[in-house]
Each structure stands twice: as C-alpha cells, then as structure tokens.
Amino acid sequence: MVNKAVPAEGLKEEAERWAAKLIKKAPCGLAAAKRMVADADKLDKKSAIELEAERWAALLNTDDQKEGMKVHLEKRKHVYLGR
C-alpha cells in the first residue's frame, strides 16, 4: 500500500511528519486500520469489505469514538484513551 512517494533524501523527515499526525489520532481506529491492512492480502474482496464493516462497527461503542464526537461538538482538543 502506498500513500505517498517521496525522494529518498526526504524520507525520514516525511515519515516523522506522518507519524506526528498519526500519533494524534484515536488509538482504537489506528489499530483497526493496521489490522485491516495486515489481513487484506489473506481475504477476497467481498470478505475484506465485510470484515472492515464489522471492525468499524465495533468501534462505534468505544470511548475513543465518544470522545471524537464530543470533541467535534465542543470544539476542543481531543483526549483519546485507546479504548
């Protein structure tokens, strides 16, 4: 999976910028996305789509999802708990 191509001499800096953005995101969502990428090559397209829907639906009852909604409504910085 490719998100962005960068010259070799700028790779470390770009990776650090990307990591700085990701670290601010909800841990539960990031973990689910990472699992989907890891499992993607083991599944046919239909099964992968079904599994993705199940995993994302499971995130709807997490504290991180509730925090994400509150942040949006209250227009404040997030405090994700990873659960």
ChimeraX commands (.cxc) that place a marker at each C-alpha (Angstrom):
marker #1 position 0.00,0.00,0.00 radius 0.5
marker #1 position 1.39,3.39,-0.98 radius 0.5
marker #1 position 0.17,6.64,0.48 radius 0.5
marker #1 position 2.80,8.99,-0.85 radius 0.5
marker #1 position 6.05,8.79,-2.80 radius 0.5
marker #1 position 8.95,10.95,-1.65 radius 0.5
marker #1 position 12.61,11.21,-2.66 radius 0.5
marker #1 position 14.93,9.01,-0.58 radius 0.5
marker #1 position 16.72,12.03,0.87 radius 0.5
marker #1 position 13.43,13.34,2.36 radius 0.5
marker #1 position 12.03,10.00,3.51 radius 0.5
marker #1 position 12.94,10.27,7.19 radius 0.5
marker #1 position 11.52,13.77,7.56 radius 0.5
marker #1 position 8.31,12.82,5.75 radius 0.5
marker #1 position 7.92,9.68,7.89 radius 0.5
marker #1 position 8.36,11.79,11.03 radius 0.5
marker #1 position 5.71,14.29,9.83 radius 0.5
marker #1 position 3.33,11.43,9.05 radius 0.5
marker #1 position 3.97,9.80,12.45 radius 0.5
marker #1 position 3.37,13.13,14.24 radius 0.5
marker #1 position -0.06,13.33,12.57 radius 0.5
marker #1 position -0.96,9.71,13.31 radius 0.5
marker #1 position 0.01,9.91,16.99 radius 0.5
marker #1 position -2.77,12.48,17.46 radius 0.5
marker #1 position -5.45,10.11,16.14 radius 0.5
marker #1 position -7.62,7.68,18.11 radius 0.5
marker #1 position -5.59,4.58,19.02 radius 0.5
marker #1 position -8.57,2.22,18.54 radius 0.5
marker #1 position -9.15,3.43,14.99 radius 0.5
marker #1 position -5.48,3.24,14.10 radius 0.5
marker #1 position -5.21,-0.29,15.48 radius 0.5
marker #1 position -8.27,-1.37,13.48 radius 0.5
marker #1 position -6.84,0.14,10.30 radius 0.5
marker #1 position -3.49,-1.57,10.91 radius 0.5
marker #1 position -5.19,-4.94,11.40 radius 0.5
marker #1 position -7.16,-4.48,8.17 radius 0.5
marker #1 position -4.01,-3.73,6.19 radius 0.5
marker #1 position -2.30,-6.78,7.73 radius 0.5
marker #1 position -5.28,-9.01,6.88 radius 0.5
marker #1 position -6.03,-7.60,3.43 radius 0.5
marker #1 position -3.87,-10.00,1.45 radius 0.5
marker #1 position -5.48,-13.02,3.13 radius 0.5
marker #1 position -9.03,-12.21,2.04 radius 0.5
marker #1 position -11.00,-11.92,-1.15 radius 0.5
marker #1 position -12.56,-8.51,-1.83 radius 0.5
marker #1 position -16.06,-9.39,-0.56 radius 0.5
marker #1 position -14.74,-10.90,2.69 radius 0.5
marker #1 position -12.42,-7.95,3.25 radius 0.5
marker #1 position -15.27,-5.45,2.85 radius 0.5
marker #1 position -17.47,-7.44,5.25 radius 0.5
marker #1 position -14.68,-7.69,7.83 radius 0.5
marker #1 position -13.92,-3.99,7.54 radius 0.5
marker #1 position -17.59,-3.14,8.13 radius 0.5
marker #1 position -17.67,-5.40,11.22 radius 0.5
marker #1 position -14.49,-3.93,12.66 radius 0.5
marker #1 position -15.52,-0.32,12.08 radius 0.5
marker #1 position -18.98,-1.02,13.56 radius 0.5
marker #1 position -17.27,-2.39,16.67 radius 0.5
marker #1 position -15.50,0.96,17.08 radius 0.5
marker #1 position -18.82,2.78,17.46 radius 0.5
marker #1 position -19.06,1.72,21.09 radius 0.5
marker #1 position -15.54,2.74,22.15 radius 0.5
marker #1 position -14.61,5.58,24.46 radius 0.5
marker #1 position -12.44,6.97,21.66 radius 0.5
marker #1 position -15.46,7.25,19.35 radius 0.5
marker #1 position -17.46,9.01,22.05 radius 0.5
marker #1 position -14.55,11.37,22.67 radius 0.5
marker #1 position -14.30,12.07,18.95 radius 0.5
marker #1 position -17.95,13.11,18.83 radius 0.5
marker #1 position -17.60,15.30,21.95 radius 0.5
marker #1 position -14.51,17.00,20.51 radius 0.5
marker #1 position -16.43,17.81,17.35 radius 0.5
marker #1 position -19.45,19.18,19.20 radius 0.5
marker #1 position -17.50,21.02,21.91 radius 0.5
marker #1 position -14.81,22.30,19.52 radius 0.5
marker #1 position -11.92,21.39,21.81 radius 0.5
marker #1 position -8.76,19.27,21.70 radius 0.5
marker #1 position -9.17,15.50,21.95 radius 0.5
marker #1 position -8.09,13.25,24.81 radius 0.5
marker #1 position -8.14,9.73,23.35 radius 0.5
marker #1 position -7.87,6.89,25.82 radius 0.5
marker #1 position -7.24,3.98,23.49 radius 0.5
marker #1 position -10.35,2.08,24.47 radius 0.5
marker link #1:1,2 radius 0.2
marker link #1:2,3 radius 0.2
marker link #1:3,4 radius 0.2
marker link #1:4,5 radius 0.2
marker link #1:5,6 radius 0.2
marker link #1:6,7 radius 0.2
marker link #1:7,8 radius 0.2
marker link #1:8,9 radius 0.2
marker link #1:9,10 radius 0.2
marker link #1:10,11 radius 0.2
marker link #1:11,12 radius 0.2
marker link #1:12,13 radius 0.2
marker link #1:13,14 radius 0.2
marker link #1:14,15 radius 0.2
marker link #1:15,16 radius 0.2
marker link #1:16,17 radius 0.2
marker link #1:17,18 radius 0.2
marker link #1:18,19 radius 0.2
marker link #1:19,20 radius 0.2
marker link #1:20,21 radius 0.2
marker link #1:21,22 radius 0.2
marker link #1:22,23 radius 0.2
marker link #1:23,24 radius 0.2
marker link #1:24,25 radius 0.2
marker link #1:25,26 radius 0.2
marker link #1:26,27 radius 0.2
marker link #1:27,28 radius 0.2
marker link #1:28,29 radius 0.2
marker link #1:29,30 radius 0.2
marker link #1:30,31 radius 0.2
marker link #1:31,32 radius 0.2
marker link #1:32,33 radius 0.2
marker link #1:33,34 radius 0.2
marker link #1:34,35 radius 0.2
marker link #1:35,36 radius 0.2
marker link #1:36,37 radius 0.2
marker link #1:37,38 radius 0.2
marker link #1:38,39 radius 0.2
marker link #1:39,40 radius 0.2
marker link #1:40,41 radius 0.2
marker link #1:41,42 radius 0.2
marker link #1:42,43 radius 0.2
marker link #1:43,44 radius 0.2
marker link #1:44,45 radius 0.2
marker link #1:45,46 radius 0.2
marker link #1:46,47 radius 0.2
marker link #1:47,48 radius 0.2
marker link #1:48,49 radius 0.2
marker link #1:49,50 radius 0.2
marker link #1:50,51 radius 0.2
marker link #1:51,52 radius 0.2
marker link #1:52,53 radius 0.2
marker link #1:53,54 radius 0.2
marker link #1:54,55 radius 0.2
marker link #1:55,56 radius 0.2
marker link #1:56,57 radius 0.2
marker link #1:57,58 radius 0.2
marker link #1:58,59 radius 0.2
marker link #1:59,60 radius 0.2
marker link #1:60,61 radius 0.2
marker link #1:61,62 radius 0.2
marker link #1:62,63 radius 0.2
marker link #1:63,64 radius 0.2
marker link #1:64,65 radius 0.2
marker link #1:65,66 radius 0.2
marker link #1:66,67 radius 0.2
marker link #1:67,68 radius 0.2
marker link #1:68,69 radius 0.2
marker link #1:69,70 radius 0.2
marker link #1:70,71 radius 0.2
marker link #1:71,72 radius 0.2
marker link #1:72,73 radius 0.2
marker link #1:73,74 radius 0.2
marker link #1:74,75 radius 0.2
marker link #1:75,76 radius 0.2
marker link #1:76,77 radius 0.2
marker link #1:77,78 radius 0.2
marker link #1:78,79 radius 0.2
marker link #1:79,80 radius 0.2
marker link #1:80,81 radius 0.2
marker link #1:81,82 radius 0.2
marker link #1:82,83 radius 0.2
view
